[in-house]
Amino acid sequence: MRRERCWVWFRGGLNESSRWVGGFQATTDAERGVLIQHPGYRDARVPSWRITTVEPDDLEAPPDGLDESGPWQFF
């Protein structure tokens, strides 16, 4: 198991644009995807293309491998 600080890609909504959000911890383990944790959000398991461990130069530039069709979250 490995835990790192990361930024997570959020798809925009009605009043906001898509963007990277920092302050998360990413944990990789034997399970599918990456577990992300943040005090202001519930824990979630997401595909690896939604996270980066290097601060993005442009917080509104989409990630490489962006898959709009999903899945956006694993249950």
FENRARA-V89666 format. One record per residue. RES is the residue in three letters. NEAR is the number of other C-alpha atoms within 12 Angstrom. D_LAST is the distance of its C-alpha to the last C-alpha in Angstrom with 1 decimal. Layout:
{{RES/NEAR/D_LAST} {RES/NEAR/D_LAST}}
This chain:
{{MET/11/19.2} {ARG/13/20.3} {ARG/16/19.9} {GLU/21/21.3} {ARG/23/22.0} {CYS/29/20.3} {TRP/32/20.2} {VAL/40/17.2} {TRP/38/17.7} {PHE/26/17.1} {ARG/25/18.0} {GLY/15/20.9} {GLY/9/21.3} {LEU/7/24.5} {ASN/7/26.4} {GLU/11/25.1} {SER/16/24.8} {SER/22/22.1} {ARG/23/22.5} {TRP/30/21.6} {VAL/32/21.0} {GLY/28/22.1} {GLY/23/22.0} {PHE/30/18.6} {GLN/28/18.2} {ALA/31/16.2} {THR/28/15.6} {THR/23/15.5} {ASP/15/15.3} {ALA/10/14.9} {GLU/15/11.1} {ARG/17/9.8} {GLY/23/10.1} {VAL/34/11.6} {LEU/33/10.8} {ILE/38/12.7} {GLN/26/14.7} {HIS/20/17.4} {PRO/12/19.5} {GLY/12/19.3} {TYR/14/15.5} {ARG/11/12.6} {ASP/19/10.8} {ALA/24/8.0} {ARG/27/7.0} {VAL/28/8.8} {PRO/30/11.1} {SER/32/14.4} {TRP/27/16.5} {ARG/38/15.3} {ILE/40/17.0} {THR/31/20.6} {THR/26/22.6} {VAL/18/25.8} {GLU/21/26.6} {PRO/21/26.9} {ASP/13/30.5} {ASP/15/29.4} {LEU/20/26.5} {GLU/20/26.4} {ALA/18/26.5} {PRO/27/23.4} {PRO/29/21.9} {ASP/14/23.1} {GLY/15/20.8} {LEU/20/19.4} {ASP/17/17.4} {GLU/19/17.7} {SER/9/16.3} {GLY/15/12.8} {PRO/17/10.0} {TRP/23/10.1} {GLN/26/6.6} {PHE/18/3.8} {PHE/14/0.0}}
